[in-house]
């Protein structure tokens, strides 16, 4: 999500900034802008829409100068608009900032600054940064930026320029990438390496809370206390396309590895220990929640599979009946809906045609609609009564991965919000789940570090034409998603079944060598799941199982097992889906398939 570039040197900054932003277009964005200093004057040009719109404005009104910053924005706080675009400035127009990430405590900072007389013109969290820097500025921009970041909570990569110190650029990062490019008598910053590859392959990779100060005199690297630090120069050997993928072979693999951050970002400011669950600008009241007689979750494809988990957790935690529907079928069955019915639509793009039809039908019947989507300003976000954004950032690969796990997180947040308002869970029970949720990013990273077992399994089985996925309860929900991923990118036929249903028909398909992927992550029904696995193994099936750490007894019944970190049963889908994504990915690699662009599929399905 979002792209940052910056330049200090002897060339015209505008052309270099635009070129760098163009190299970052693959990240996805909805607006773009630049801030450039010339002869002590700071000028900003920014606009909603594609980079071409910004280029057209700069052709009409060129900005000259040798120091500047640029940005492409993926909207999170505030709709795509000229006002919400970056760079943001202070009221005097002397300080300009670009920002990637999320400032969790921006509401508190905004209120504090407004009380001190500062005025805001955007809806963004980012606008608090130039005003904070202005508040602390006393002739030293580096000192002001350092003081500012001590007040900010959340994730950020920021770059700052000021007309008061016109040859200087200051940048810092925390939980959001930032690199420094080293040229001959010129220097660059960027959120990703592709932005600078046409100019240099010598870069510094900044770590959390490291600052860089760039001027015509050179570069200084500082720690959080302002002490000089030394870093090794990283020499980039990738080609440009590989660099866009962060060194990963495919966007899908990159996006699988981005899931810990996506999980963390989607929980940001909504899940806070000791504080009530918050749902951004969702205005559904406690009384409205208590009066709900039914919830419909409506979606397609991967989003539907997230809805399977959503049904389970909302019913379990909030004790509200939930019906789950495939969007393309919903309107044809004349569903029973009224003002006490809530619909939750889930769509990565927010433009899915079948889902939008269901949304409009619900609205016509007087029902309230909450949209769970990844795209600010999308049709779903505009037409729903309320919206909860999944802060996954842009997904380039057609097969969804990080969008799915953030949809799961959104389902948990909604379920906890309803439980909190209906008082179906105690404060202590909610806090226990919140603590477990906050551990999920770290658990996801553990899974990603131990992917070799999955990779080895695929090398032995990719030639099979049929596979089966089984699970019970929430494991069945994840089995559906694993099966879909395998079909989508490896073109291997697969079906997912509740494990208890095997004896009602599917077990007739089992024979020597049949490949079965079995999920056994639910402690409460682990023994029953093992019994189902034994039923298959005795009929010759090769069972590849996923089980929680410590359950080594399963090894007696399976061909191979991969252990995943122990998590609360209800949260297991967030972790257990990751090895299934890797399974599909490595199967596709073994078969030589086009992983990022599978045949016949589109990222956003805008026809019914």
N, C-alpha and C positions, 0 to 999 in steps of 0.2 A: 504494500500500500504506500502511496505518496512517494514522491521522489524529490531529493534535494541536490542542488549543485551550487558551487560557489567558485569564484575566480578572483585572484589577485595577480596582476602582472602588467605587461606593457601593451597587450593587444586590447581590442574593443571587447568588453565583457559580454555584450548582448549576444553576439553571434556564438560565442563559446557556451554561454548558458543555454541558449536554445538548442544547440547541438547536443549538449549533455542531457537536457530534458527529453529530447527525441530518443536518445538511447535508453531512457527509462520508461518509455511509453508502455512497454510490455507489462509493467507493474499495475496498470489500470489507473485511471484518474478521471475527474470530471471538471477540473478547472486548472488554470496555469497562470503563473505570474513571475515577474522579475523585479528586483530593486537594484538600481545602479547609482553609483556616486560619481559625479563629474564636477571638478572645481569646487568641491565643498558643498555641493547640492545633491540631496538624495531624491531620486525620482522613482516612482513605482508605476508599473503597468501590469494589470492582471484582469482576467476575464473568465467567465464560465465557459465550459465546452472544451473542444479539442485544442491542441497546441497550435494548429493552423490559425485559430482565431487570434491568439496572442501574436503570432508572427505577422498577421495582417495589420494589427494595431501598431506594431513596432516599425512596419514599413511606412505607415502613414506618419507616425510621430516617433522617429528614431531616438533611442537613448544612448548617449555617448558616455564613455567612462571606462576605467580600467579595473574597477573593483565592483563586484556585484554578487548577488545571490538569486537563485531561481527555485521554483517549486512546482510540482504537479500534485494536486490534492485528490485523495480518495475520501469523500465526505464521511465523517462520523458524527460530529456535533454540528448540526445545522445543514440545511439543504444545499445542493450545489447552486452557487450564485456568485455574482461579482464581489459582493460584500464579504462573503465567507471565504473567498479565495485568499491564498497567500501570495506575497508576503503581507504580514500585518505590521502596522506602525503605531508609534505613540501619537498623541494628539498634536504635538509640534511638528511631526513629520521628519524628525531627526534620527529616529532609531527604527530599524526595520528587521523583522525576524521571519524566518521560515522554520516550520516545526513538523516533524513526523512523530507519531505516537499519540498518547492520551494523557492529559493532565487530570488525574483522578479528583483532586481537590479544587478544581477550577471554580466551582460555584462559590466556595468559601472565599477564594482569592478575589473573585470578581466582586462579591459583596463588600469585601474589605477595601478594595480599590475604589469602588463607587462611593463608599463613605468618605473617602479622602478626596473626592471631586473628580475622579477619572470617569470619562464617558466611553461607552462601548458602542460600536456600530455593527458588529457581527454577532452571530449566534455561537461562535466557535469557542472551544476551550483554549485555543492557541492565542487568542488576542490578549489574554492576561499577561503573556510573557513580555511584549514590548512595554506595557504599562508598568510592570514590576521593575524591569530594567531602568525605565525612566525614573521611577521612585528612588532607586538606589544609586543612580548615576551622579557622580561627583567629580567628573573629569577623567575617570579611568573606566573604560568600557569593560575591561577584563574583570576588574573588581566588582562591577555592577552585575555582570553575568554570573559570576561565582556566588554572589549573595542571592541572586534570583533563584538559582537552581536549588539552593538549600530550602527554599519555601515550596518547591514543587514536588508533588507526589505523583507517581505514575511512570510512564515510559516516555522517553523523548530522545530525539536527535534534533538539535537546534543550531542554526547559523545566524549570526548577528552582524550587521554593519551599522555604522553611525556616521553622519556627516560631521560630527564633532571631531572624529578621528578618522579622516577620510581614506587613509591608506591601509586600514586595518580590518580584518575579518576574524571573528571569534566563533568557535564552534565547540560543542560538547555533546556527549551521548550517554544514555542510560537505557538499556534494554531495547534499543533501536539502532540499527547499523549505521556507521559513518566511517568513511575512509578519507585519507588525505593523499592527493597526488602530487608528486615532486617532479616539476619540469625544470627547464633551464631558464632561470630568472623569472619563473612564474609558478604559481601553486594553485591547486584545485582542492575542493572538498566535494564529496558526493555520498549519497546513501547507498550506492552500489558501484562496483568497479566498471561496468560498461560505459558509464558516463565520461570516464577519463581516458579510455584505452586509445583513442586516436591521438592523444597528446603525450601519454607516458605509461610505462608499465612498472614504475617504481612508486610504491604506495606504503603509507603507514596504515595499519588496521587499528583503529582506536578501540580501547576497552571501556567498560562502564566507568563513568565519572572521570574520564580523561578529557582534558581541554586541549584545543589547538589554537594558537594565536598566530595569524599569518599577516605579514606586512611586506613592504618592499625590501625590508632588511632580511627577510627569511622567515623561518618557522620556529616557534617554541611549543614544546609539548609540556603540559603541566598536569599535576594530580589535583585532587579535590582541595588540597591545602595550598595550592599555588606553587608547589615545589617543582622544579624542572625534572623531567624524566627522560630517559633515553629508550628508544625503541629500535628494533631491527627493521630494516627496509624489507618489504615483501615484494618480490619480483613476480609479476603476473605472467604466466606461461600459457594461459587458456586463450582460445580464440574468442572473438566477440560474442558469438552465439552461446558458447559455454559460459562466458562471464555473466550473461543475462540470467542464466540459470544458477548462478552462484556456485559454479563448479560442478553442479549435479548434471547427470547425463540427460535428464528429462525434467520438465516442469512438474510433472506429477510427483516425482521423487522429492523434489525441492519442497513442494507443498505438503507432502506427508511429514517432512522434517520441520515444517513451520507450525505444526499443530500445537506443540507445547505453548508457543507464544500466542497463537490464536485462542486457545483455551483461556489463558491468563487474561488476555485483552477483553474477551467477552464477559468475564466475571468482574472486570475492573469497575469499581464504584457501585456495583450492584450487590456484590457479596462482600460485606465488611463485617468482621467479627464484632459482636456486641451491638451492631446497628441493625435496624429493620431492613428487610429486603426492599430494594427500590427498583422500579421498572421505568426509569427515565421519565418520559412525559405521558405515560399511560395513566389515564384518569379514572379508571374503573374504581368505584367506591366499595367500601366494606359491605354495605347493604346490598349492592348489586351482585357482589360475589356470593353472598349468603342466599340470595334469591335465585341463583342459577339452578335450573332443573336439568340441564344437559350441556355438554360441550361437544362440538364437532371439531375434530382435527382433519383438515383436508389438504392434500398435497399430491405430488407425483414423484415417481422414481425414488431417488435417494432421500428426498425430503419426506416422502411417505414413510420410508423406513425409520427416519428420525421420529415421525409421528407415532410409530408403533411403541417406541420407548416413551414418548410423551403421554400416550394413553395410560400406560402402566403406571408411570410415576405420579400423574395427576390423580388418578383414582386411588392409588395407595396412600399418598401423602395428604391430599385435600378432600378425599372421599366425595368427589363429584363424578357422576356417570359421564363417560366419554365414549363417543362413537368415532371410529376412524374410517375415513372414506378416501377412495381414489378419486381425485378431482374430476377426471374425465367421465366418471360414472355418476357423480353426485347429483347433478341437476336433472337427470333422467328418472329419478325415483321419487320425485315429489316429497322431499324430506319434510318432517314435521318440525317447524321452527316458529319461535315467537320472541317477544322482547326479553324473555328470561332464558333464552338460548344464546350461548356464546359460540362463535366460530373462531378457531385459530387456523390461519392459512400459513403454510410454510413454503417458501420459495427462495432459492439462492439469489436469483436474478430479480425477483419481484415483478417479473413480466410474463411468467408462465401462463399461456392462454387459458388452459383448462382450469387452473387455480383461480384466475381472475374471474372466470364465468361463475364459479362457485361463490366467490366473494360477493359478486354483484347480486346473485340470487339471495344470499343471506341478508344483504342490506335491504333488498326489496321486501323481505318478510319481517323487517323490523328488528332483526338480530344484530347484536354488537359483534364487530370483527376486530381481532388482533392479528396483525401481520408480523410474521417472523421472517426477516429478509436480510440480505447482506448488502443491499444497494440503496443508499440514500437517494431520495427523489424518484424511485421506481414507481410503477403504477400501483403496486400493492401498498407501498408506504403512503401514497397520496390518497388512495380511496378507502383504506381501512380506517376505523375509528381510532385505533391505537397501533403503534408499531414498536417492536423490539428488534433492534439491529444486532446482527451477529457480526462481530468485528473480526472477521476472518481475513480481511484484505482481499484483493483480487485473486481469483483463481484462473489460471491460464489453461491448464489441462482440462479437457472436456469432462473426464470422469472426476466427480466431486470427492474430495477427501476432507480438507480442513473446513469446508463449508458444512459438511455433515457433522463433524464433532462439535462445532460451535452451535449448530441447531440443537444438538443434544443438551449442551449447556443451557441454551435458552429454555428448553423444556423443563429442566430442573429448576431454573430460576422462577419460571411461571408457577410451577407446582408448589414451590416453597412460599411464594408470595400469596397464593390462594390459601395454603395451609395456615400461614401466619394470620390472615384476615378471618378465616373460618375457625381458627383456634383448634384445628384438628391435630396439631402437634404442639407440644410444650415448647417454651423458649429454649430449654436445654436440648431437646431433640433437634430443633432447627439449628442450633449452634453446632451440634455434633456433625450434622450433615455438611454445614458450611466449612468446618475445619477439614473434613475429608475432601471436599471439593477443591479447596485451596492447595491440597497436596497433589492434585491431578497433573498439573504441568510437569512436575518433577517425575512422577510415575511414568508419564508418557515419554519423557526423555530416556528413562531406563529401558523401556521397550525398544526404542529406536537404537540403542547401543547394542542390543542383543538380537540382531536380525539374521545372523548367519544360519541358524537352524532352519528358518523359513526358506532362505536362499538355497540351502542344500537340498531341502525337500523338493523344491520346484525343479531342480536339475534332474531329479529322478522320475518325475511324474508329469512333466509338461506335455508329453505325447498322448496322454489320455484324452478321450473325446468327451467323456461324461464324468461329472463329480457331484457329490452330494454334501450339503451343509446341514448340520443338525444342532439343536440346542433346546433347552427348556426355559420358559419364562423369558426374561430379558435376553438370555443367550439366543433364543430363537429370533428375537428382533435383530440381533447382530448378525445372525446367520443369513437373514434376508439380505442385508447390506453386503456381506461378504460374497454371497452368490451373485448378486447384481454386478459387483465390481469385476468378478472373474469373467462374466459374460461380456461386459462392456469392452474390456481392453484386450482379453486374450482369445475371445471368440470360442471358448470352451463351454459347452452346454453344462449348466449346473442347475440344481433345484435345492431349495431350502425347506426343511420340514421340522415341525415340532418333534422332538425325539420320541415322545410318547405315542405319536401317530404312525411310527414305522410299522408296527404290527398290523395296522389297518390298511395295508396295501403296498407301500413303498418297499417293504422288506423283500418283496418278490423280485425286486431288481438287483438284490445283492448276490454277488458271485465272487469267485476267486479273483482278487486284484482290484475290485471296485474301490475307488478312492472316496473316502468320507472324511470331511473336515468337521470335527466335533468340538463344540464349545462347552466347557464344564467349569464356569467361573462362579456359579451360584452356590455358596456354601450350604444353604438350606436344602438344596435338592441335589447335592453332589453325588450321593450314593445312588440315587435313582438314575442319574445320567450315566454313571459308570455301568449300571446294569444294562442300559440301552446300548452302550458301546460294546459290551460283551456279546450281546445278541448279534451284532453285526460281525464282530471278529470271528465268531464261531462259524459264520457263513462265508468266510474267506475275505471279507472286506479289509482293506488297508486303512486303518484309522489314524489320522493325524490330529492330535488333540491339543487344545489350549486349556491350561489349568492354572490355578493360583499356586504360587510358590509354597512348597512344603507338602503338597499332595502327591508325593512320589509313588503312592500305591497305584496310581493310574497307569504307570509304566507297564504293569503286568498285562494290561488289556489292549494296548495300542501299538501301532507300528512305530510311531514317533510322537513326542510330546514337546511342546514349547511352554515354558512357565512364564507367567506374567506376574507383575507385582500385586500383592494383596491389596485390595481396595474394598470399601463398603459394597455389598452386593448390588445395591440399587445404582451405584455409579460405575459398575464394571464395564458397561458398553463403551464408555469413553476410551478406556484402555484396550479392551479386547478387540475393538475394530481395527486398531493400528496394524497388528500382524496380518490381518486379513487383507488390508490394503496392500501391504508388502507382498503377500502371497500372490495377489492378482498381478501386481507390477512385475514380479520376477517371472511369473508364468508367461506374461506377454513378452518379456525380454527374451526368454528362452525360445519363444516361437518366432521372434523377429517381427512382432507387430508394431504398428505406429502407436506408441503408448499415449502420447498427448492428443492425438487426433484419430480416435478409433472410427472405423468406417460407419457411415450412415447416421452418426450421432451429431447433435448440435449442443452447444453449451446452454443456450437459452431457447426453449421451445415456445415459439410465439404463434403457433397455429394449433387449432383444436383437432 
